[in-house]
Amino acid sequence: MKGNLMYDTTVFSRRTAAALAASFKACLERAVAEPRVSVDSLDRHILAARAESSVPRCLALPLEAAQSAVERLCDVSGGVTASVRLPPLGHAWRFLEQAVATEAAAAGTVVASSGGSRAMIRDVGDNAVMSYADLEQQARALATLLRRAALVVGSNGAHPRVSVLGPNGSGILAIHFAAALVGGIVGNHNTHLVAPELAYQLERFEPHAIAIVGRSDSLNALADAALALVKRHLHFIDISGGPEAFIGISGTSLDIIDGFSPQDPYMLYFTSGTSGKPKGVMLTQDIVCRHAVGTTSEMRLHSEDVWLHAAPMFHLVDAFAIYAITAAAGQHVLQPSFEAAATLRVIEREGVTVMNMASTMVALMCASPTLGLMDLSSLRLVSCGGSPLAAAVVKRAIGAFGCEFFVSYGMTECCGKISMSLLESAQRDNEHGVG
């Protein structure tokens, strides 16, 4: 027997719904196996099943297993076994290709076991779900549009450059991988800029196109006002639909461009540090991929992880997870923008296991009056950075989240994280009284 459980998230928590489903399943299984079972015995069996379903799962991989998986993933150990076809280090598109292959293999296993499949990309803002195969289709179509945009403005043969404006959403994932496929460059712009600030960045980046992600009149108006100041013609790309909106676009069988180099420019972020005008920081495909490999290993990311994109994806505080979670073939949950109470509800409803936030976001969540009402037992790892975090807030976060928590330091020039206050496995075992 198989089916889907639908419930009102304003009334039931995820844990309660799981317990109800486990109880119903246990009741049916016992009644079928023993048609004459007593009601008292059935009740005890149901209570045992409900108790077992409420035990939090520990999803963390041992560090050694995670490092071994990363070595196979990116060939950093010098060789890949013949039975496993995995991407070489240095091209972000290969992460998506491998995630599609992993998803397809998992789907075959699920069919064989008569279970339900996971939606690997869940956009909370649009209430939409996608598979990695859907994402690949959309990214290929967008890659075709990027090439066309470069031709329209007379830059045949140049790396297509696209500026991206929009809240967190599946379209951000798609445009990043589309640029990777055609050797393009993504300019990541803060959605809270005013027109003169955006114009300043556009003048220095000189994009061929500007992609507006999501249906937003305010972002369209911001882009129009900025373009009026720079007096440049740009090709507009609307990424407000799902993969079905791109089905009719020809040329979606693109392959990685000839002459690709891992040192090709790929990501542009504007940072001002502590003072002065924003400066553009260009990151290569190589550094983006190496950073993804490092965080996958250190944070022990794997295919059962559910990452919540709550921090802005135009900033490296979260953007690195576009690649790290895809490399691990984990699940992306995308929240358009952060709001403490809403984010806590998403963690509970979606069973989020890992996330990275700005320190101010952690402080706001810890101060939220709804914190104690939410079931956060799915979390296994939460990290933060961007600014120092008071010791009292750290203690509050550890107690409230009930999972491993660390603070990291990073720089845009280094693609994000440089150091993390993670404990080694032996230290974690000692902390929990193991050994």
C-alpha positions as CSV (number, residue, x, y, z in Angstrom):
1,M,0.0,0.0,0.0
2,K,1.2,3.5,-0.8
3,G,-0.3,7.0,-0.6
4,N,0.2,10.6,0.3
5,L,-0.8,12.3,3.5
6,M,-2.2,15.8,3.2
7,Y,-2.7,17.9,6.3
8,D,-3.2,21.5,7.4
9,T,0.2,22.8,8.5
10,T,-1.5,25.6,10.6
11,V,-3.1,22.9,12.8
12,F,-0.6,19.9,12.7
13,S,3.2,19.9,13.0
14,R,5.3,17.7,10.7
15,R,6.1,15.4,13.7
16,T,2.4,14.9,14.5
17,A,1.5,14.2,10.9
18,A,4.3,11.6,10.7
19,A,3.1,10.0,14.0
20,L,-0.4,9.7,12.7
21,A,0.8,8.1,9.4
22,A,3.0,5.7,11.3
23,S,0.1,4.8,13.6
24,F,-2.3,4.2,10.7
25,K,0.3,2.0,8.9
26,A,1.0,0.0,12.0
27,C,-2.7,-0.5,12.6
28,L,-3.3,-1.8,9.1
29,E,-0.2,-4.1,9.0
30,R,-1.1,-5.7,12.4
31,A,-4.8,-6.1,11.5
32,V,-3.9,-7.8,8.2
33,A,-1.3,-10.1,9.7
34,E,-3.5,-11.0,12.7
35,P,-7.2,-10.5,11.8
36,R,-8.3,-11.7,15.3
37,V,-5.9,-9.4,17.2
38,S,-7.5,-7.8,20.3
39,V,-8.1,-4.0,20.5
40,D,-5.8,-3.7,23.5
41,S,-2.9,-5.4,21.7
42,L,-3.6,-3.3,18.6
43,D,-3.4,-0.1,20.7
44,R,-0.1,-1.1,22.2
45,H,1.3,-1.8,18.8
46,I,0.1,1.6,17.5
47,L,1.6,3.4,20.5
48,A,5.0,1.7,19.9
49,A,5.0,2.6,16.2
50,R,4.1,6.2,17.1
51,A,6.9,6.5,19.7
52,E,9.4,5.0,17.2
53,S,8.4,7.6,14.5
54,S,9.0,10.5,16.9
55,V,12.7,9.6,17.5
56,P,14.8,12.2,15.7
57,R,17.0,10.7,12.9
58,C,20.7,11.4,12.9
59,L,21.5,12.2,9.3
60,A,25.1,13.2,9.7
61,L,27.7,11.1,7.8
62,P,31.0,10.3,9.5
63,L,33.6,12.8,8.4
64,E,35.7,10.0,6.8
65,A,32.7,8.8,4.7
66,A,32.0,12.4,3.5
67,Q,35.6,13.0,2.5
68,S,35.6,9.7,0.6
69,A,32.5,10.7,-1.3
70,V,34.0,14.1,-2.1
71,E,37.2,12.5,-3.4
72,R,35.0,10.4,-5.8
73,L,32.9,13.3,-6.7
74,C,35.6,15.6,-7.9
75,D,38.5,13.3,-8.6
76,V,40.7,15.0,-6.0
77,S,42.3,11.7,-5.1
78,G,43.7,11.3,-8.6
79,G,41.4,8.6,-10.1
80,V,37.9,7.5,-10.5
81,T,36.8,3.9,-10.5
82,A,35.4,2.5,-13.7
83,S,32.0,1.8,-12.1
84,V,31.4,5.4,-11.1
85,R,31.3,8.2,-13.6
86,L,31.7,11.4,-11.7
87,P,32.7,15.0,-12.6
88,P,36.2,16.4,-12.8
89,L,37.0,19.4,-10.6
90,G,36.5,22.8,-12.1
91,H,33.1,22.8,-13.9
92,A,29.9,23.6,-12.0
93,W,27.7,22.1,-14.7
94,R,29.0,18.7,-13.9
95,F,27.5,19.0,-10.4
96,L,24.1,19.2,-11.9
97,E,24.7,16.4,-14.4
98,Q,25.7,14.1,-11.6
99,A,22.7,15.2,-9.5
100,V,20.4,14.3,-12.4
101,A,22.1,10.8,-12.7
102,T,21.8,10.3,-8.9
103,E,18.2,11.3,-8.9
104,A,17.4,8.9,-11.8
105,A,19.1,6.0,-10.0
106,A,17.2,6.8,-6.8
107,A,13.9,6.9,-8.7
108,G,14.6,3.4,-10.0
109,T,15.2,2.2,-6.5
110,V,12.0,3.9,-5.2
111,V,9.9,2.4,-7.9
112,A,11.3,-1.0,-7.0
113,S,10.4,-0.5,-3.4
114,S,7.0,1.0,-4.1
115,G,7.8,4.1,-2.2
116,G,7.2,7.8,-2.9
117,S,9.8,10.0,-4.7
118,R,11.3,13.1,-3.2
119,A,10.9,16.5,-4.9
120,M,14.5,17.6,-4.9
121,I,13.7,21.3,-5.4
122,R,10.9,22.9,-3.5
123,D,10.1,26.6,-4.1
124,V,8.1,27.9,-1.1
125,G,7.3,31.2,-2.7
126,D,5.6,29.7,-5.8
127,N,4.5,26.5,-3.9
128,A,6.1,24.6,-6.7
129,V,8.3,21.5,-6.9
130,M,10.9,20.4,-9.4
131,S,13.3,17.5,-10.0
132,Y,16.9,17.9,-10.9
133,A,16.0,16.8,-14.4
134,D,13.5,19.7,-14.6
135,L,16.2,22.1,-13.4
136,E,18.6,20.8,-16.1
137,Q,15.9,21.3,-18.8
138,Q,15.3,24.9,-17.7
139,A,19.0,25.6,-17.4
140,R,19.7,24.4,-20.9
141,A,16.9,26.6,-22.3
142,L,18.2,29.6,-20.4
143,A,21.8,28.9,-21.7
144,T,20.4,29.2,-25.2
145,L,18.8,32.5,-24.3
146,L,22.1,33.7,-22.8
147,R,24.0,32.9,-26.0
148,R,21.3,34.7,-28.1
149,A,21.5,37.8,-25.8
150,A,25.3,38.0,-26.4
151,L,24.7,37.9,-30.2
152,V,21.9,40.5,-30.0
153,V,24.3,43.1,-28.5
154,G,27.0,42.2,-31.0
155,S,29.3,40.2,-28.7
156,N,29.6,37.0,-30.7
157,G,32.2,34.7,-29.1
158,A,32.3,36.5,-25.8
159,H,31.4,35.0,-22.5
160,P,27.6,35.8,-22.1
161,R,27.3,38.1,-19.1
162,V,24.0,38.2,-17.2
163,S,22.9,40.4,-14.3
164,V,20.5,38.7,-11.9
165,L,17.8,40.4,-9.8
166,G,15.3,38.5,-7.8
167,P,14.3,36.8,-4.5
168,N,15.3,33.3,-3.7
169,G,13.7,30.8,-6.1
170,S,14.4,28.0,-8.5
171,G,15.1,30.5,-11.2
172,I,18.3,31.5,-9.4
173,L,19.5,27.9,-9.5
174,A,18.6,27.7,-13.2
175,I,20.4,30.8,-14.3
176,H,23.6,29.9,-12.4
177,F,23.9,26.5,-14.0
178,A,22.9,28.0,-17.4
179,A,25.8,30.3,-17.2
180,A,28.1,27.5,-16.2
181,L,27.0,25.5,-19.3
182,V,27.9,28.2,-21.8
183,G,30.9,29.7,-20.0
184,G,28.8,32.7,-19.0
185,I,29.3,35.1,-16.1
186,V,26.6,35.8,-13.5
187,G,26.5,39.3,-11.9
188,N,24.7,38.9,-8.5
189,H,23.0,42.1,-7.4
190,N,21.4,43.0,-4.1
191,T,17.6,43.3,-4.5
192,H,17.6,46.1,-2.0
193,L,19.6,48.5,-4.1
194,V,18.3,51.8,-5.3
195,A,18.5,52.7,-9.0
196,P,21.8,54.8,-8.9
197,E,23.5,52.0,-7.0
198,L,22.4,49.3,-9.4
199,A,23.4,51.6,-12.3
200,Y,26.9,51.9,-10.9
201,Q,27.2,48.1,-10.8
202,L,25.8,47.6,-14.3
203,E,28.2,50.2,-15.7
204,R,31.2,48.2,-14.4
205,F,29.9,44.7,-15.2
206,E,28.5,45.6,-18.7
207,P,26.1,42.6,-18.9
208,H,24.5,41.4,-22.2
209,A,21.3,40.6,-20.4
210,I,19.4,41.2,-17.2
211,A,17.4,38.3,-15.7
212,I,14.4,39.2,-13.5
213,V,13.6,36.2,-11.3
214,G,10.0,36.0,-10.1
215,R,7.0,38.2,-10.8
216,S,8.0,41.5,-9.2
217,D,6.8,44.9,-10.4
218,S,9.3,46.6,-8.0
219,L,12.3,44.8,-9.4
220,N,11.2,45.5,-13.0
221,A,10.9,49.2,-12.1
222,L,14.3,49.2,-10.4
223,A,15.9,47.6,-13.5
224,D,14.2,50.2,-15.8
225,A,15.3,53.1,-13.7
226,A,18.9,51.8,-13.5
227,L,19.1,51.2,-17.2
228,A,17.8,54.7,-17.9
229,L,20.9,56.0,-16.0
230,V,23.4,53.8,-17.8
231,K,21.8,54.4,-21.2
232,R,22.6,50.8,-22.4
233,H,20.5,48.3,-24.2
234,L,20.1,45.0,-22.4
235,H,18.2,41.9,-23.3
236,F,15.6,41.1,-20.7
237,I,15.1,37.5,-19.6
238,D,12.0,36.7,-17.6
239,I,12.4,33.7,-15.3
240,S,9.0,33.7,-13.7
241,G,7.8,30.3,-15.0
242,G,8.8,26.8,-14.3
243,P,10.6,24.5,-16.8
244,E,7.5,24.1,-18.9
245,A,7.8,27.8,-19.9
246,F,11.0,26.9,-21.8
247,I,9.9,23.8,-23.6
248,G,9.6,25.5,-26.9
249,I,13.1,27.0,-26.9
250,S,15.3,25.4,-29.5
251,G,19.0,24.5,-28.9
252,T,18.5,22.9,-25.5
253,S,20.8,20.1,-26.3
254,L,23.8,22.3,-25.7
255,D,27.0,20.8,-24.3
256,I,29.8,22.5,-22.5
257,I,31.5,25.0,-24.7
258,D,34.8,24.1,-26.5
259,G,37.9,25.6,-25.0
260,F,36.5,25.7,-21.5
261,S,39.0,26.5,-18.8
262,P,38.5,26.1,-15.0
263,Q,40.1,29.5,-14.7
264,D,37.3,31.2,-16.8
265,P,35.4,34.0,-14.9
266,Y,32.1,32.8,-13.6
267,M,30.6,34.7,-10.6
268,L,30.7,38.4,-9.9
269,Y,29.8,39.8,-6.5
270,F,30.0,43.4,-5.4
271,T,31.4,44.1,-2.0
272,S,32.4,47.3,-0.3
273,G,33.9,45.8,2.8
274,T,33.6,48.3,5.7
275,S,33.7,51.5,3.6
276,G,33.9,52.9,0.1
277,K,32.0,52.2,-3.1
278,P,31.3,48.6,-4.0
279,K,34.1,46.7,-5.8
280,G,33.5,43.8,-8.2
281,V,35.0,40.5,-7.1
282,M,35.3,38.0,-9.9
283,L,35.3,34.3,-9.0
284,T,36.4,31.5,-11.4
285,Q,34.6,28.2,-12.1
286,D,37.6,26.5,-10.3
287,I,37.3,28.4,-7.1
288,V,33.5,28.0,-7.0
289,C,33.8,24.3,-7.4
290,R,36.7,23.9,-5.0
291,H,34.7,25.8,-2.3
292,A,31.7,23.5,-2.9
293,V,33.9,20.5,-2.5
294,G,35.4,21.9,0.8
295,T,32.0,22.7,2.3
296,T,30.5,19.4,1.2
297,S,33.3,17.6,3.1
298,E,33.5,19.8,6.2
299,M,29.7,20.1,6.7
300,R,29.3,16.4,5.8
301,L,26.6,17.1,3.2
302,H,24.9,14.1,1.6
303,S,21.8,13.1,-0.5
304,E,19.5,12.9,2.5
305,D,20.1,16.5,3.5
306,V,17.4,19.2,3.1
307,W,19.0,22.6,2.7
308,L,16.9,25.8,3.4
309,H,17.9,28.8,1.2
310,A,16.6,31.4,3.6
311,A,19.5,33.8,3.5
312,P,19.7,35.8,0.2
313,M,21.1,33.8,-2.7
314,F,22.6,37.0,-4.2
315,H,25.2,36.8,-1.4
316,L,27.8,34.1,-0.7
317,V,26.3,33.5,2.7
318,D,23.9,31.2,0.9
319,A,25.0,31.1,-2.8
320,F,27.7,28.5,-2.2
321,A,25.0,26.0,-1.3
322,I,23.7,26.2,-4.9
323,Y,26.7,24.1,-5.8
324,A,27.4,22.2,-2.5
325,I,24.0,20.7,-2.1
326,T,23.7,19.9,-5.8
327,A,27.1,18.2,-5.6
328,A,25.7,16.1,-2.7
329,A,22.4,15.5,-4.6
330,G,20.5,16.8,-1.6
331,Q,17.2,18.7,-1.6
332,H,16.9,22.4,-2.0
333,V,14.1,24.3,-0.2
334,L,13.9,27.9,-1.4
335,Q,12.2,30.6,0.8
336,P,11.9,34.0,-1.1
337,S,13.1,36.0,1.8
338,F,13.9,35.6,5.4
339,E,11.4,36.3,8.2
340,A,12.1,34.7,11.5
341,A,8.7,33.2,12.3
342,A,8.1,32.1,8.6
343,T,11.5,30.6,8.4
344,L,10.9,28.5,11.6
345,R,7.7,27.3,10.1
346,V,9.4,26.2,6.9
347,I,12.1,24.3,8.9
348,E,9.4,22.4,10.6
349,R,7.1,21.8,7.6
350,E,9.9,20.8,5.2
351,G,12.1,18.8,7.6
352,V,15.1,21.0,7.0
353,T,18.4,19.4,8.1
354,V,21.0,22.0,7.4
355,M,21.2,25.7,6.6
356,N,23.6,28.7,6.8
357,M,22.5,32.2,7.8
358,A,23.8,35.6,8.6
359,S,24.5,36.2,12.3
360,T,21.7,38.8,12.5
361,M,19.2,36.2,11.2
362,V,20.2,33.7,14.0
363,A,19.7,36.4,16.6
364,L,16.2,37.3,15.1
365,M,15.2,33.6,15.2
366,C,16.4,33.2,18.7
367,A,14.3,36.2,19.7
368,S,11.2,35.1,17.9
369,P,8.2,34.3,20.2
370,T,7.3,31.3,18.0
371,L,10.7,29.6,18.5
372,G,9.5,27.4,21.4
373,L,6.4,26.4,19.5
374,M,8.2,24.9,16.5
375,D,9.4,21.3,16.0
376,L,13.1,21.7,14.9
377,S,14.1,18.1,15.5
378,S,15.0,17.6,11.8
379,L,18.0,20.0,12.1
380,R,21.4,18.4,12.3
381,L,23.6,21.4,11.4
382,V,23.2,25.2,11.5
383,S,26.0,27.7,10.7
384,C,26.2,31.4,10.5
385,G,28.6,34.2,9.6
386,G,28.9,37.7,8.3
387,S,29.5,39.3,11.7
388,P,30.4,38.3,15.3
389,L,27.7,36.6,17.4
390,A,27.3,37.2,21.1
391,A,28.1,34.2,23.3
392,A,24.7,34.4,24.9
393,V,23.0,34.2,21.5
394,V,25.3,31.2,20.6
395,K,24.2,29.4,23.7
396,R,20.5,30.2,23.0
397,A,20.9,29.0,19.4
398,I,22.4,25.7,20.4
399,G,19.7,25.1,23.0
400,A,16.9,26.1,20.7
401,F,18.0,24.4,17.5
402,G,19.2,21.2,19.3
403,C,21.8,20.4,16.7
404,E,25.4,21.1,15.9
405,F,26.0,24.8,15.5
406,F,29.1,26.7,14.3
407,V,30.2,30.2,13.4
408,S,32.3,30.7,10.2
409,Y,34.5,33.5,8.9
410,G,34.9,34.2,5.2
411,M,35.6,36.7,2.4
412,T,34.0,37.3,-0.9
413,E,37.4,37.1,-2.5
414,C,37.7,33.5,-1.2
415,C,34.3,32.5,-2.4
416,G,32.9,32.5,1.1
417,K,34.1,30.3,4.0
418,I,37.7,30.4,5.1
419,S,37.4,29.0,8.6
420,M,34.7,27.2,10.5
421,S,34.4,26.5,14.2
422,L,33.5,22.8,13.6
423,L,34.7,20.2,16.0
424,E,36.6,17.1,14.7
425,S,34.7,13.8,15.0
426,A,36.7,12.7,18.1
427,Q,35.9,16.0,19.8
428,R,32.2,15.6,19.0
429,D,32.2,12.1,20.4
430,N,33.9,13.3,23.6
431,E,31.4,16.2,23.9
432,H,28.6,13.7,23.9
433,G,30.3,11.3,26.3
434,V,31.1,8.7,23.7
435,G,34.2,6.5,23.9
